[in-house]
Amino acid sequence: MSLPDPALLQRVVQPALDEVQHEIDGKITEALEQVRDDLSGREPEVVYADLRSRLLETVPALNIHEAHLRQVAQLISRRRL
């Protein structure tokens, strides 16, 4: 049995992958907005812990880059996001 043409496979699979990515992006955006609304102005560590928890709850397989997430927490803490 031969493998399908990679270009054909990509064209068939890509729309489903795009839909999943769009859904994940929406969930991440919603979690960020909730944390911003709930914790704006709080200590960065509190914001970071809650944000990390909500993101992992929302998208369990999410690979979180700690330094970037801490930067987002700082922005929320300072009411700049």
C-alpha positions as CSV (number, residue, x, y, z in Angstrom):
1,M,0.0,0.0,0.0
2,S,1.5,3.3,-1.0
3,L,1.3,6.5,1.0
4,P,-1.0,9.3,-0.3
5,D,0.5,12.2,-2.2
6,P,1.8,14.6,0.6
7,A,0.4,17.7,-1.2
8,L,-3.0,16.1,-1.5
9,L,-2.9,15.0,2.1
10,Q,-2.0,18.5,3.1
11,R,-4.9,20.0,1.2
12,V,-7.3,17.6,2.7
13,V,-6.1,17.9,6.3
14,Q,-5.2,21.6,6.4
15,P,-8.8,22.9,6.7
16,A,-9.4,20.7,9.8
17,L,-6.1,21.8,11.3
18,D,-7.0,25.5,10.7
19,E,-10.4,25.0,12.4
20,V,-8.8,23.4,15.5
21,Q,-6.2,26.2,15.6
22,H,-8.9,28.9,15.4
23,E,-10.8,27.2,18.2
24,I,-7.7,27.0,20.4
25,D,-6.9,30.7,19.7
26,G,-10.4,31.7,20.7
27,K,-10.1,29.7,24.0
28,I,-6.8,31.3,24.8
29,T,-8.1,34.8,24.0
30,E,-11.1,34.2,26.3
31,A,-8.9,33.0,29.1
32,L,-6.6,36.1,28.8
33,E,-9.6,38.4,28.8
34,Q,-11.1,36.7,31.9
35,V,-7.8,37.0,33.8
36,R,-7.4,40.6,32.7
37,D,-10.9,41.4,33.8
38,D,-10.6,39.5,37.1
39,L,-7.0,40.3,38.1
40,S,-5.9,43.6,36.5
41,G,-3.8,45.5,39.0
42,R,-3.0,42.5,41.2
43,E,0.5,41.2,42.0
44,P,2.2,39.7,38.9
45,E,2.7,36.4,40.6
46,V,-1.0,36.1,41.4
47,V,-1.8,37.0,37.8
48,Y,0.8,34.5,36.4
49,A,-0.5,31.6,38.6
50,D,-4.1,32.2,37.7
51,L,-3.3,32.7,34.0
52,R,-1.2,29.6,33.8
53,S,-3.9,27.6,35.5
54,R,-6.7,28.8,33.3
55,L,-4.7,28.3,30.1
56,L,-3.8,24.7,31.1
57,E,-7.4,24.1,32.0
58,T,-8.6,25.5,28.7
59,V,-6.0,23.8,26.5
60,P,-4.4,21.0,28.5
61,A,-1.8,20.2,25.9
62,L,-0.7,23.8,25.6
63,N,3.1,24.2,25.8
64,I,3.5,27.3,27.9
65,H,6.7,29.4,27.6
66,E,7.1,30.6,31.1
67,A,9.0,33.8,30.3
68,H,6.4,35.0,27.8
69,L,3.6,34.2,30.1
70,R,5.3,36.1,32.9
71,Q,5.5,39.1,30.6
72,V,1.8,38.9,29.9
73,A,1.2,38.7,33.7
74,Q,3.2,41.8,34.2
75,L,1.2,43.7,31.5
76,I,-2.1,42.6,33.2
77,S,-0.8,43.5,36.6
78,R,0.2,47.0,35.4
79,R,-3.2,47.4,33.6
80,R,-1.5,47.7,30.2
81,L,-3.2,44.7,28.6
